[in-house]
Amino acid sequence: MNVPEIKSVRGEAVPAWIETLRAAGYVPYIATSESLLPTFNTAPFGQKAQGFLMENPDHGAFHEAYLLSNSLSFKSPDLKMPHWVLIDCALMQTAVVGFMKARADLPDSFLDHYRRDPSIDLDRLDYIPVSGQIASPTAGGKNLSGFSLFSLGSTLGAPKRLGLYTKALALEVYRAAGYEWLYGITQYDNPAIKIHGRFSPRMEIVQPIVSLHPKKDMTLIYRMAVDYDPMRIDEPLEAIEPSFWLQANDIAGKNRMQRGIADGKRYSIAPPFAVTRNGEIHLPIIEEKIK
């Protein structure tokens, strides 16, 4: 597969990080269904993404590799996404978007993971997916719901912030700025919270405790109106003085926020989104009265 050159779209400048990733061999991909592919922006930030379609049997090896790559990122085979979830919830509803890298450019020790997986025929793979993000429109068509952001960048010694760039790439493919809200679910102690917060001026907590989740006391649902500058996505953010600091495992504090939301308050996570103090993660929280 030939890697296309980057070209500016709509007369806009191409972010430097896209050029850096391309120079390092990272190529955008979109895994979806044939009928859905035309609905996406298939040339995000001026670089044409390679499509991998559910209906094409020649693309099956890539989809299998995605499932393994995703589980490797979360460091547990128990977290490997079931095939039916990939098909029913992703490929038939929306798309997986991320970066892939040529098999020939990956360390042999890394490729051993794929050789050992009986569902993967490594000889059929020219490229391996090494990051990904899924987001899908919700009922009503006004909102997006994102999940399963992953990156193997630290494993591969990739340019830093591959996860951040993957989310930016995906939001461009989904045309996320055209939706009212982007919803997501994450954990208070998840390092990815520093990624999620960069795509809007406000990362609002809409559910401080998710009772249905196995990690209910550590899990939150957030929403944001996507509004960011892709040219400056990796620049340092100015810290904002919070109303209070929330320790990641402070259940009482989360319950207070839950009650506060019911009383008409709004809580948002402010830059830098999370800091570590004495081995504990703390989040800067802005509290506002809205009604």
Backbone hydrogen bonds, N-H to C=O, Kabsch-Sander energy under -0.5 kcal/mol:
donor,donor_aa,acceptor,acceptor_aa,energy
7,K,46,G,-2.6
12,E,9,V,-2.6
18,I,15,P,-0.8
19,E,15,P,-1.2
20,T,16,A,-2.3
21,L,17,W,-2.4
22,R,18,I,-2.5
23,A,19,E,-2.3
24,A,20,T,-1.3
25,G,22,R,-1.7
26,Y,21,L,-2.8
27,V,25,G,-0.5
27,V,100,M,-2.7
29,Y,98,G,-2.5
30,I,50,Q,-2.6
31,A,96,V,-2.9
32,T,30,I,-0.6
32,T,52,F,-1.9
36,L,33,S,-0.7
37,L,33,S,-1.8
39,T,36,L,-2.1
40,F,37,L,-1.6
41,N,173,V,-2.3
42,T,40,F,-1.1
46,G,43,A,-1.7
47,Q,44,P,-1.9
48,K,46,G,-0.5
49,A,42,T,-3.0
50,Q,28,P,-2.2
52,F,30,I,-2.6
54,M,32,T,-2.3
56,N,53,L,-1.0
59,H,56,N,-1.9
60,G,57,P,-1.2
63,H,59,H,-1.7
64,E,60,G,-2.3
65,A,61,A,-2.1
66,Y,62,F,-2.2
67,L,63,H,-1.8
68,L,64,E,-1.6
69,S,65,A,-2.9
70,N,66,Y,-2.8
71,S,67,L,-1.7
72,L,68,L,-2.6
73,S,69,S,-1.8
74,F,70,N,-1.1
75,K,72,L,-1.0
76,S,71,S,-1.6
79,L,76,S,-1.5
80,K,77,P,-1.5
85,V,82,P,-0.6
86,L,82,P,-1.9
87,I,83,H,-2.6
88,D,84,W,-3.0
89,C,85,V,-1.8
90,A,85,V,-0.8
90,A,86,L,-0.8
91,L,86,L,-3.0
92,M,87,I,-2.2
93,Q,90,A,-0.6
94,T,90,A,-3.7
95,A,135,A,-0.6
96,V,31,A,-2.6
97,V,133,Q,-2.6
98,G,29,Y,-1.7
100,M,27,V,-2.6
101,K,128,I,-2.2
102,A,25,G,-0.5
103,R,126,D,-3.1
105,D,102,A,-1.6
106,L,103,R,-1.6
111,L,107,P,-2.0
112,D,108,D,-1.2
113,H,110,F,-1.3
114,Y,111,L,-0.8
115,R,111,L,-1.9
116,R,112,D,-2.0
117,D,113,H,-0.5
120,I,117,D,-1.9
122,L,120,I,-0.9
124,R,121,D,-2.1
125,L,122,L,-1.8
126,D,124,R,-0.6
128,I,101,K,-2.7
130,V,99,F,-2.5
131,S,99,F,-1.2
132,G,150,F,-2.1
133,Q,97,V,-1.6
134,I,147,F,-1.9
135,A,95,A,-0.7
136,S,145,S,-2.3
138,T,143,N,-2.4
141,G,138,T,-2.4
144,L,181,W,-2.6
145,S,136,S,-2.5
146,G,183,Y,-3.0
147,F,134,I,-3.3
150,F,132,G,-2.6
152,L,130,V,-2.5
156,L,152,L,-1.8
157,G,153,G,-1.1
158,A,153,G,-2.6
165,Y,161,R,-2.4
166,T,162,L,-2.2
167,K,163,G,-2.1
168,A,164,L,-2.1
169,L,165,Y,-2.5
170,A,166,T,-2.6
171,L,167,K,-2.6
172,E,168,A,-1.6
173,V,169,L,-2.2
174,Y,170,A,-2.7
175,R,172,E,-0.6
176,A,171,L,-2.8
178,G,175,R,-1.8
179,Y,176,A,-2.0
180,E,142,K,-2.8
181,W,142,K,-0.8
182,L,224,M,-2.9
183,Y,144,L,-3.4
183,Y,181,W,-0.5
184,G,222,Y,-2.2
185,I,146,G,-0.6
186,T,220,L,-2.1
188,Y,218,M,-2.5
190,N,187,Q,-1.6
193,I,190,N,-2.1
194,K,191,P,-1.7
195,I,192,A,-1.3
196,H,192,A,-2.4
197,G,193,I,-1.6
198,R,195,I,-1.6
199,F,196,H,-1.2
200,S,197,G,-0.8
203,M,269,I,-0.7
204,E,202,R,-0.9
204,E,223,R,-2.0
205,I,267,Y,-3.1
206,V,204,E,-0.7
206,V,221,I,-2.4
207,Q,221,I,-1.7
210,V,216,K,-1.6
210,V,219,T,-0.6
211,S,209,I,-0.8
213,H,210,V,-1.7
216,K,213,H,-1.2
218,M,215,K,-1.4
219,T,215,K,-0.6
219,T,216,K,-0.8
220,L,186,T,-2.7
221,I,207,Q,-2.0
222,Y,184,G,-2.6
223,R,204,E,-2.1
224,M,182,L,-1.6
226,V,224,M,-0.7
227,D,199,F,-2.3
232,R,229,D,-1.8
233,I,230,P,-0.6
235,E,232,R,-1.8
240,I,271,P,-2.1
243,S,285,I,-2.2
244,F,285,I,-1.7
246,L,283,L,-2.8
247,Q,245,W,-0.5
248,A,281,I,-3.0
250,D,247,Q,-2.2
251,I,249,N,-1.4
254,K,250,D,-1.5
255,N,251,I,-2.3
256,R,252,A,-1.9
257,M,253,G,-1.8
258,Q,254,K,-2.2
259,R,255,N,-2.3
260,G,256,R,-2.6
261,I,257,M,-2.7
262,A,258,Q,-1.6
263,D,259,R,-1.3
264,G,261,I,-1.6
265,K,260,G,-2.4
266,R,288,E,-3.1
267,Y,205,I,-0.6
268,S,286,I,-2.0
269,I,203,M,-2.7
270,A,268,S,-0.5
270,A,284,P,-2.4
273,F,270,A,-2.8
274,A,272,P,-1.4
275,V,282,H,-2.6
277,R,275,V,-0.5
277,R,280,E,-3.3
280,E,277,R,-2.1
282,H,275,V,-3.2
283,L,246,L,-2.9
285,I,244,F,-2.9
285,I,283,L,-0.5
286,I,268,S,-3.0
287,E,285,I,-0.5
288,E,266,R,-2.5
290,I,264,G,-2.6
290,I,288,E,-0.6
291,K,264,G,-1.1
